């Protein structure tokens, strides 16, 4: 089964929060800590940017999300942002995970 995870970036707080998957009887939700904070819900602020996990870890074992910037091994000057397009995470689907290294994200 594919692991589905999300993270969100809050432009006001300038930091990331990561989701917790909660499976119910009839639905699945993704909650962000702390769950008792109404400001923490995705969409509670226009400053929230939601990104999905690609299902791939980079060459040092870090999970790759949309919005990460990866460097491609052997192409030292080639740094690309990760994004979802037509059912694929670009450029993740084009390379082996051992050839990708997260060097930053589009927010920092």
C-alpha positions as CSV (number, residue, x, y, z in Angstrom):
1,X,0.0,0.0,0.0
2,X,1.3,3.5,-0.9
3,X,2.1,5.7,2.0
4,X,0.2,8.9,1.8
5,X,1.5,11.8,3.9
6,X,1.3,15.6,3.7
7,X,3.1,18.6,5.0
8,X,2.0,22.2,5.0
9,X,4.0,25.3,5.0
10,X,2.7,28.3,6.9
11,X,4.0,31.5,5.4
12,X,3.2,33.5,8.5
13,X,5.0,31.1,10.8
14,X,7.6,30.2,8.2
15,X,7.7,26.6,9.2
16,X,6.5,23.1,8.2
17,X,4.0,20.9,9.9
18,X,3.6,17.2,9.1
19,X,0.4,15.2,8.9
20,X,-0.8,12.3,11.0
21,X,-3.0,9.8,9.2
22,X,-6.2,8.9,11.1
23,X,-8.2,6.0,9.7
24,X,-11.8,5.9,10.6
25,X,-14.6,3.3,9.9
26,X,-15.7,5.2,6.8
27,X,-13.1,7.8,6.1
28,X,-9.4,8.7,6.4
29,X,-8.3,12.2,7.6
30,X,-4.9,13.8,7.8
31,X,-4.5,15.8,10.9
32,X,-1.7,18.3,11.7
33,X,-0.4,18.8,15.3
34,X,-1.5,20.3,17.5
35,X,-5.0,19.2,16.5
36,X,-6.8,21.4,19.1
37,X,-5.6,24.6,17.4
38,X,-8.2,25.8,14.9
39,X,-5.5,27.9,13.2
40,X,-3.7,24.7,12.4
41,X,-6.3,23.3,10.0
42,X,-5.3,23.4,6.4
43,X,-7.1,26.3,4.8
44,X,-7.7,28.1,8.1
45,X,-5.3,30.6,6.7
46,X,-4.6,31.7,3.2
47,X,-0.9,31.4,4.2
48,X,-1.0,27.5,4.2
49,X,0.6,25.6,1.3
50,X,-0.1,21.9,1.2
51,X,2.4,19.4,-0.3
52,X,2.2,15.6,-0.7
53,X,4.9,13.1,0.0
54,X,6.2,11.5,-3.2
55,X,6.7,8.0,-1.8
56,X,10.5,8.3,-2.3
57,X,13.4,9.0,0.0
58,X,16.5,10.7,-1.3
59,X,20.1,9.2,-1.2
60,X,20.5,10.0,2.5
61,X,17.0,8.7,3.5
62,X,15.1,11.9,3.7
63,X,11.5,11.8,2.5
64,X,10.9,13.9,-0.7
65,X,7.8,16.1,-0.8
66,X,6.4,18.5,-3.3
67,X,8.2,21.8,-3.0
68,X,11.6,20.3,-2.1
69,X,14.5,21.2,-4.3
70,X,16.6,18.2,-5.4
71,X,20.1,18.0,-6.8
72,X,20.6,15.2,-9.3
73,X,23.8,13.1,-8.9
74,X,26.2,13.6,-11.7
75,X,24.6,16.9,-12.6
76,X,26.0,19.2,-9.9
77,X,24.5,22.3,-11.4
78,X,21.1,20.7,-11.9
79,X,18.8,21.7,-9.1
80,X,15.1,21.1,-9.6
81,X,12.0,21.8,-7.6
82,X,9.7,18.8,-7.1
83,X,6.1,19.2,-8.3
84,X,3.1,17.1,-9.3
85,X,2.2,17.1,-13.0
86,X,-0.1,14.8,-15.0
87,X,0.0,12.0,-12.4
88,X,3.8,12.1,-11.8
89,X,6.1,13.8,-9.3
90,X,8.6,15.6,-11.5
91,X,11.7,15.1,-11.5
92,X,11.4,12.2,-9.0
93,X,9.9,9.7,-11.5
94,X,12.7,10.3,-14.0
95,X,15.6,9.3,-11.7
96,X,16.6,6.6,-9.2
97,X,16.2,7.7,-5.5
98,X,20.0,7.1,-5.0
99,X,20.6,9.9,-7.6
100,X,18.5,12.5,-5.8
101,X,19.5,14.6,-2.8
102,X,17.3,17.2,-1.1
103,X,19.2,20.5,-0.9
104,X,16.4,22.8,0.1
105,X,12.8,23.8,-0.6
106,X,11.0,26.5,-2.5
107,X,10.1,28.4,0.7
108,X,13.6,28.9,2.2
